[in-house]
Amino acid sequence: MDSLMDAAHLDQKREAEERLEALLLEGLDSGPAKPLTKADLDGTGRVTRKRVSQKTKKDGWLSAC
């Protein structure tokens, strides 16, 4: 049974590595890098806070805090 689980794990790892490589190539092909601005970072924070807020309301996540 362990060898079957090992094979499955190796297959998952290979698939993850292929996905990572594809994402890295996509990033390289997307054009030249541009510096992040304060507006970029503010937008990221806003989206993150919204998602966390929705998650806490939906699941009662962190309700004990």
GUBAFI-274729 format. One record per residue (C-alpha): x, y, z; residue in one letter. Coordinates in steps of 0.5 Angstrom, whole numbers, plus 500, padded with zeros to 3 digits. Example, Ala and Ser with C-alpha at 12.3 -4.5 7.8 and 13.67 -1.06 7.14 Angstrom:
<guros>
- 525 / 491 / 516 / A
- 527 / 498 / 514 / S
</guros>
This chain:
<guros>
- 500 / 500 / 500 / M
- 506 / 505 / 501 / D
- 509 / 504 / 494 / S
- 502 / 506 / 492 / L
- 501 / 512 / 496 / M
- 509 / 514 / 494 / D
- 507 / 513 / 487 / A
- 501 / 518 / 488 / A
- 505 / 523 / 492 / H
- 510 / 523 / 486 / L
- 505 / 524 / 481 / D
- 502 / 530 / 485 / Q
- 509 / 533 / 486 / K
- 511 / 532 / 478 / R
- 504 / 535 / 476 / E
- 505 / 541 / 481 / A
- 512 / 542 / 478 / E
- 509 / 542 / 471 / E
- 504 / 547 / 474 / R
- 509 / 552 / 477 / L
- 514 / 552 / 471 / E
- 508 / 554 / 466 / A
- 506 / 559 / 471 / L
- 513 / 562 / 471 / L
- 514 / 561 / 463 / L
- 507 / 565 / 463 / E
- 510 / 571 / 468 / G
- 516 / 571 / 463 / L
- 512 / 572 / 457 / D
- 508 / 577 / 460 / S
- 513 / 583 / 458 / G
- 518 / 587 / 462 / P
- 517 / 588 / 470 / A
- 514 / 594 / 472 / K
- 515 / 597 / 479 / P
- 509 / 596 / 484 / L
- 506 / 603 / 486 / T
- 503 / 605 / 493 / K
- 496 / 605 / 489 / A
- 498 / 597 / 487 / D
- 499 / 596 / 494 / L
- 493 / 599 / 497 / D
- 489 / 596 / 492 / G
- 492 / 589 / 494 / T
- 490 / 590 / 501 / G
- 483 / 593 / 500 / R
- 482 / 586 / 496 / V
- 485 / 582 / 502 / T
- 481 / 585 / 507 / R
- 475 / 584 / 503 / K
- 476 / 577 / 502 / R
- 478 / 576 / 510 / V
- 472 / 580 / 512 / S
- 467 / 575 / 507 / Q
- 471 / 569 / 510 / K
- 469 / 571 / 517 / T
- 462 / 573 / 516 / K
- 461 / 566 / 512 / K
- 465 / 561 / 516 / D
- 465 / 565 / 523 / G
- 472 / 564 / 522 / W
- 476 / 568 / 528 / L
- 470 / 569 / 531 / S
- 473 / 567 / 538 / A
- 478 / 573 / 537 / C
</guros>
